[in-house]
Amino acid sequence: AVVVSSLALGACADSTSPTLNSGYITSAAAVASPAVLDGITLQDFKLLYPKLSTQVPAVKTRGDTTIQTFTVNPKSGKLIYFGKSSGHTIAIPANTLCDPSKNAYGPTEWMKPCILASSSISFEVRTWNDAGGQPHAEFAPNVRFNPTATDPVRIYFADNDLQNFSRVVIPFCNGSNHCVDESTTDAALTTYAAPHPKGGYWIYRTLRHFSGYNVTAF
């Protein structure tokens, strides 16, 4: 099993783009699958997630990296607007957080039943854009999400400069900056694109766990 320690990753705006690598999880996986266009325009996430309270975490910076912390009550969930200008969104519905102290973590575990968290969990998210302008996000601690949840956890990256959605994907990245498109073995994790009202696209997908994610061109 590959265990990602998100805080061990070195975040900086001028870091090189990740390398899509199919081999470190399964040699049978394809390198990447292109994002699928979703014709809707995502303007108000409160309409998508009316049951979730919202939060814009306070911003700290270290170099070109934005560092934010937020706390989620697993019984109620939360809608988080994050990133330097709060342009990205993570939706964590109720009853989706697995208890990190009672569940194993790694690619072999994503689809196994889990013991749900019963108390609030505090997270840190670090965001930055790489040299190509593509957004990255790293979350800690590592937490699995309930694979049977009716409303899954989803991450939405705003990429207002993106012109060609068909050559990007949101992979899961390990501590060596090698990234895997998880949808090649789990169709529910397909990357989608939707027109952004300010130009470019929302690039988004469902998550099975918190680790490192980014919009990667291939």
N, C-alpha and C positions, 0 to 999 in steps of 0.2 A: 504494500500500500504506500502511496505517495502522500506524505504529510506535509502540508504547507505551513510554514511559520511566517505569517504575513508581515510582522514587524521586522523580520530579518531582511526583507527585501530593501534594496537601496533605492529610494524614490527621488528622482530629480528630473527637471524638465528637459535636460539635454541628454538623457539616457538614450541608448540605442533602442530601436524598435524590437519587440520580442520576436523570437523565432518560432514559427508554428512547427511543432514536432509531434508526429503521430506515434513515435515509438516508445516514449517513456511510460505510457499507460497501456497501450495495446498496439501491436504491430499490424493488426487487421484494420485499424481505423484509417479513414482517408485523411488527407492533410487538412482540408477545410471545406465547408459547404457555404455558398454565398448567402447573404442575408435575403430574406423573402420580403417583398414589398407588402405592407399593410396599408390599404387605401385610406384609413381614417387619419384625421389630423388631431393629434393629442394636444389639447390646449389647457384643460383643467383637470388635474389628477384627482381633485375632490369629487368630481363626477364619476370617475372610475372607482374610487375607493371612499365612498361616503361614510363608512363606519370607522375610518381611521383618523385619529387626530394627527395634526401636522407639526413638524418641528424643523426649524432652520438652525442647526447647531452653530455656536460661536466659532469663529475662524481664527486659527493660529497659523503662522507660516514659518517654514524653515527652508531658506533658499527659495526655490520656485515651487515648493510642495505645500499644499494646503492640508492642515491637520485639524480634524474635528472629532468631537466625541458626542455620543448620544446614548440614551438608555431606553430600552424597550421592555414594557410589561408584556410578557408572552400571552396573557389572557386577553389583551385588548389590541396589541399590535401598534404600528405607527407608520406614518408616511413621512419620510425624511427627504428634505431638499438639501443636497450637499454639493461640494465643489466651491471653487474660489468665488464664483458669482451665484452660487446656489442654483446652478443650471441643471444639474443632474438629479435624479430621483431614485430612491429605493423604497419599494412598498413591501412592508412586512405585516401581512394579515395576522389576525389572532390565531393562536394554536398552531403556529408553524415552527417555532423554535424548539429544537431538541436540547435537552440538558447536556451541556458539554462535559460535565463531570460523571455522567452515567452512560455515555454512548461513545463507541469507537468512532474514529475519524479516518477517512481515506476513500479512494475510489471504489474499493470493494464494499463500502458501507452505505453509499448514497441511497440505495433503494430498499434498505432493510428497515423494518419498523423501529421506532425510537421511543424513548421515554421523554415526554415533553417537559420543558422547563416549567417550573412552578413559581419562580421568583424572577425579578427583573434582571436583565443582563446589560452591562455597559459595553459599548463598542467604540473603537477608534477607526476612522477612515482617513486614509491619506490619498490625495488626488493630485495629479499633475498632467501636463500634456508633454508628449515626447517631442523629439526634434521635428517630426512630421506634423505636429499639431493635433495628434490623436489623443483622446483622453484615457487616463488610467485611473484605477481605484484599487486600493488594498484595504482589506478589512481584518480586524483582529478583535477578539480572539477567534480562532477557527471554530465554527459552529455548523452542525448539520441542520437541515430543514426537513420537516415532516413530509415524507414522500407521498403520503395519502391525503394531504391537505386539499380541501376543495378549492381554496384560493391560494395559489403558491406565491412564494417570494419572487419579485421581479426587479431587475435593475434597468434603468432607462438612462442612457447617455445622450446628452444633447451635443450634436456635432454640426454646428451651423455652417461650417465651411465645406462639408462633405457634398460632393457632386455626384459620385457614383457609388450608390449603396451596394451594388452587386459584387463588389470586390472587397467587402469587409465582413468581419465576424467578431463576436465577443468570445474569446477563448478563456479557459482557466489556465493560470500560469503558476509554475512552481518557483522555488527559490533560486533556481539557476536561470530564470528568465526564459525557460522553454514553455511553450504554450500549446494547449490542445483544444480543438473544437469538440466539445463534449457531445454535440448533436450528432456526430458520426456514429455514436453508439447509443444515443438516447434522443429520439426525435422530439421529445417534449422540450428540449433545450435548444431548439432551432433559434437562430438570431433573426429578428425582424427589423424592418425599417419602416418608419412612418414620417410623412412630411412634417417638418417643424414650422410653426407659424412665423418664426423669425428667419426662415431660410435654412437650407440643409435638411438634416434628418434627425429624428430620434432613432437611435439604435438600441434595441432592447431584447431581453430574453428572460426566461425563468431560470432561477438558481436552485441548486440542490444543497449548497453550502456557501459559507463565507470564506473567501480566500482572496487571490488577486485576479482582477478582471480588467480588460481594456478593449478598446475598439482597434482592431488590427487589420491592416490592408494586406492582401496577398495576391 
